[in-house]
Amino acid sequence: MDAIYWPSFFFLLFGGLACAFAVAVLLSSNIVRMAFYLVLSLAATAGLMFLAGAEFVGAMQLMIYVGGTLVLLIFGVMLTSQERFVEMHTWAGDWVKGFLAGGALLFVLIYAAFSIPAWRGIERATVEAIPAQKSVTPIAMGLLGARTDAPDRSGYLLPFEIVSVHLLVVLVGAAYLARAKRSRESKIV
């Protein structure tokens, strides 16, 4: 396979994985499996963002959604659910409503994508003339708190510390609520 086709290969790979695991989220009735498929779908979406050159957005996708929010979701389901809530069943009317809403959204997105001339793409020669720049080092330095563009200003360290403390508080709160609920149920029985 020629080196020119590798970006297309990875785009199709990550796009296919994101779509396949998104459909698996829809079709699964087990909540824990749904969360796992959602992790894989969001990770594949982060791969698409890395391919598009949006490394910061891809890193945030991995850190916040995959690393934080879904872990909290999984812990929340495991700590608070009882046996009957692990499986989720969807009525036929809800499937119809979901397909209608999803189809309407798909129609609007496809219409928007094909009606804007700037989104139709550029010529291959123009793409090959764009110099590729490595941008992982400035992002890594920014996550550590050092700014490469303005050394006298702070980076992303403080906001990420605030988010991590927030996620820890939410996890501790979920564990406390699950424990309090179980102790009340044991007193009733």
Secondary structure, DSSP 8 states (H G I E B T S, - for coil): --GGGHHHHHHHHHHHHHHHHHHHHHH--BHHHHHHHHHHHHHHHHHHHHHTT-HHHHHHIIIIIIIIIHHHHHHHHHHH--HHHHB----HHHHHHHHHHHHHHHHHHHHHHHH-GGGG---HHHHHHS-----HHHHHHHHHTB-SS-TTSB-SHHHHHHHHHHHHHHHHHHHHHHHHHHHHHHHH-
